[in-house]
Amino acid sequence: MERKMSRTIDELLNTPYWIIDILPKQVPAGGAGQYFAVEQYLRDTQLSEIKKKHVNMILKLNCYRDICLDEDGTINPPPEQIADAIYERYVNIMLDDAMIISEPEDTHMTVFNPDEELLTLVRELAAGEGMFVWKTEE
């Protein structure tokens, strides 16, 4: 089944967004600790496990909401196609008026323009995977 999404990727990139992350809140710029060294270590040693959590979240989310990958219009592609995209490439996961961006080398995903119901669901799914959802401090 195909359908045109209500908003384009460019439009969604200019909407409010939240981070789905392994950390419970944004690390302050210039703060104590060694964020970049720890992030690099986790990428080097645990990225496949973190990406598996991302895949699990998106597949579980797809049980509640229709999704498209990028703007191709194909509603609810097979789970294997969704998983492959998340592991292998930069992907825009479209959900009506919202979007989640996943990049293969990142330990986080970004959700743009979620309605309250979607944000609640994303938080619950993230918690189930041992992840956190927070809004950036701008």
C-alpha positions in Angstrom: 0.0 0.0 0.0 1.3 3.5 -0.8 0.3 6.9 0.5 1.7 10.4 0.3 3.0 11.6 3.7 1.3 14.8 5.0 4.6 16.6 5.5 7.9 16.5 3.7 11.3 15.7 5.4 12.4 19.3 5.0 9.3 20.6 6.7 9.7 18.1 9.6 13.3 19.0 10.1 12.1 22.5 11.2 9.7 21.2 13.9 10.3 20.5 17.6 12.3 17.4 18.3 13.3 15.0 21.0 16.3 12.7 21.3 16.0 8.9 21.9 19.3 8.1 23.7 21.4 5.9 25.9 21.8 8.8 28.3 19.0 10.2 30.4 19.6 13.9 29.5 21.7 16.1 27.3 25.4 16.4 28.4 26.1 20.1 28.9 28.7 21.7 26.6 32.0 22.0 28.5 30.7 19.9 31.4 32.8 17.6 33.5 33.4 14.0 32.4 34.6 12.6 29.1 31.5 12.4 26.9 33.3 12.1 23.6 35.7 9.4 24.7 32.8 7.4 26.3 30.6 7.9 23.2 33.5 6.7 21.0 34.1 3.7 23.2 30.4 2.7 23.1 30.4 3.1 19.3 33.4 0.8 19.0 32.2 -1.8 21.5 28.4 -1.8 21.7 27.0 -0.1 18.6 25.4 -3.3 17.3 23.6 -3.8 20.6 22.4 -0.2 20.6 21.2 -0.4 17.0 19.3 -3.6 17.9 17.4 -1.5 20.6 16.7 1.1 17.9 15.3 -1.6 15.6 13.2 -3.1 18.4 11.7 0.2 19.2 10.8 1.0 15.6 9.3 -2.4 14.9 7.3 -2.2 18.1 6.2 1.3 17.2 5.1 -0.1 13.8 2.6 -2.3 15.7 0.8 0.9 16.7 1.5 3.3 13.8 1.9 3.1 10.1 5.5 3.9 9.0 7.3 4.6 5.7 11.0 4.7 5.1 12.1 8.0 3.7 9.4 9.5 1.4 9.0 6.4 -0.9 5.3 6.1 0.0 5.4 2.4 0.8 3.4 1.9 4.0 4.7 -0.7 6.5 7.6 -2.3 4.6 8.6 -5.8 5.8 10.3 -5.8 9.2 13.5 -7.1 7.6 13.6 -4.1 5.3 13.1 -1.7 8.3 15.8 -3.4 10.3 18.3 -3.5 7.4 17.7 0.3 6.8 18.4 1.1 10.4 21.6 -1.0 10.5 22.9 0.1 7.1 22.0 3.7 6.2 20.7 7.1 7.2 16.9 6.6 7.2 14.0 8.9 7.8 11.2 6.9 9.4 8.0 8.7 8.5 4.9 8.5 10.8 2.1 10.8 9.3 3.1 14.2 10.7 6.2 13.0 12.6 9.6 11.5 11.7 12.3 9.6 13.4 15.9 9.8 12.0 18.3 7.0 12.5 21.9 7.0 11.4 23.9 3.8 11.3 26.9 5.1 13.4 24.8 7.0 16.0 23.9 5.9 19.5 20.8 8.0 19.4 17.7 8.6 17.2 15.9 11.9 16.8 12.1 12.2 16.7 10.6 15.3 15.0 7.1 16.7 15.6 5.6 13.9 17.7 2.0 14.4 18.9 1.5 13.7 22.6 0.3 10.1 22.0 3.3 9.3 19.9 5.7 10.9 22.3 4.2 8.9 25.2 4.5 5.7 23.2 8.1 6.4 22.1 9.0 7.1 25.8 7.4 3.8 26.9 9.2 1.8 24.1 12.5 3.5 24.8 12.2 2.7 28.6 11.5 -0.9 27.6 14.8 -1.0 25.7 16.7 0.8 28.5 16.8 4.1 26.7 15.7 7.6 27.4 13.8 10.4 25.6 14.6 14.0 26.2 14.2 17.4 24.6 17.3 19.3 23.7 18.2 22.4 25.7 18.4 25.2 23.2 
